[in-house]
Amino acid sequence: MNKLTKKFDVAFADKDKWADPVYGEAPDRVEKIPDASRGSILTVRYYNSEDGVCRTALASIDNQIHECRQHTCENAWKFLSQFTR
């Protein structure tokens, strides 16, 4: 859909050989954003589209389970709010 420059041709059976240990394909850019209130690091991996625009960001965070945290939501909104219809 976003016509990424990366193909994400990965298999779970080859997980130990993945370029990125979480999402498989190496990102074009990585940003690490600390969450001081939790002592966590939000790691955002950005993947560019063929037209050079970055529309895909995949993130992971340490020291958290599946919970909705203000820090994570704020950073997700910061990325999404760049785009308009």
C-alpha positions as CSV (number, residue, x, y, z in Angstrom):
1,M,0.0,0.0,0.0
2,N,2.8,2.5,0.9
3,K,5.0,1.0,-1.8
4,L,8.0,0.7,0.5
5,T,11.5,0.5,-0.8
6,K,12.0,-2.5,1.5
7,K,10.3,-5.7,0.5
8,F,9.9,-7.4,3.9
9,D,10.6,-10.8,2.4
10,V,11.2,-12.5,5.8
11,A,10.3,-15.8,7.3
12,F,9.8,-16.5,11.0
13,A,11.9,-19.6,10.6
14,D,14.9,-17.4,9.8
15,K,14.3,-15.0,12.7
16,D,17.8,-15.3,13.9
17,K,19.1,-13.9,10.6
18,W,16.8,-10.9,10.4
19,A,18.4,-7.5,9.8
20,D,16.0,-6.0,12.4
21,P,15.4,-8.3,15.4
22,V,11.7,-7.1,15.9
23,Y,10.4,-6.4,12.4
24,G,12.8,-8.4,10.1
25,E,13.8,-5.7,7.6
26,A,16.3,-3.1,8.4
27,P,14.7,0.4,8.7
28,D,15.8,3.5,6.7
29,R,16.1,5.4,9.9
30,V,15.7,4.7,13.7
31,E,14.8,7.1,16.4
32,K,15.0,6.3,20.1
33,I,12.7,8.4,22.3
34,P,13.1,8.1,26.1
35,D,10.0,8.0,28.4
36,A,11.4,9.4,31.6
37,S,8.1,8.7,33.5
38,R,8.6,4.9,32.9
39,G,12.3,4.6,32.3
40,S,11.5,3.2,28.9
41,I,12.8,3.7,25.4
42,L,10.4,4.0,22.5
43,T,12.3,2.7,19.4
44,V,10.7,3.9,16.1
45,R,11.8,2.4,12.8
46,Y,11.0,4.5,9.8
47,Y,10.6,2.9,6.3
48,N,10.6,5.1,3.2
49,S,8.2,4.7,0.3
50,E,9.3,4.6,-3.3
51,D,8.5,8.3,-3.8
52,G,10.9,9.2,-1.0
53,V,8.1,10.0,1.6
54,C,8.2,8.2,4.9
55,R,4.6,7.0,5.6
56,T,5.5,3.9,7.6
57,A,6.7,3.9,11.2
58,L,6.9,0.7,13.2
59,A,7.6,1.0,16.9
60,S,8.5,-1.1,20.0
61,I,9.0,-0.1,23.6
62,D,10.8,-1.7,26.5
63,N,9.6,-2.0,30.1
64,Q,5.9,-2.0,29.0
65,I,3.3,-4.6,28.3
66,H,0.3,-4.0,26.0
67,E,-0.8,-0.7,27.5
68,C,-1.7,2.7,26.1
69,R,0.8,5.2,27.6
70,Q,0.7,9.0,27.1
71,H,4.3,9.1,25.8
72,T,3.6,6.5,23.1
73,C,0.3,8.0,22.0
74,E,1.9,11.5,21.8
75,N,4.7,10.2,19.6
76,A,2.3,8.2,17.4
77,W,0.2,11.4,16.9
78,K,3.3,13.4,16.1
79,F,4.0,11.1,13.2
80,L,0.4,10.7,12.0
81,S,-0.4,14.4,12.2
82,Q,2.1,15.1,9.4
83,F,-0.4,13.7,6.9
84,T,-3.6,15.3,5.7
85,R,-6.3,14.1,3.3
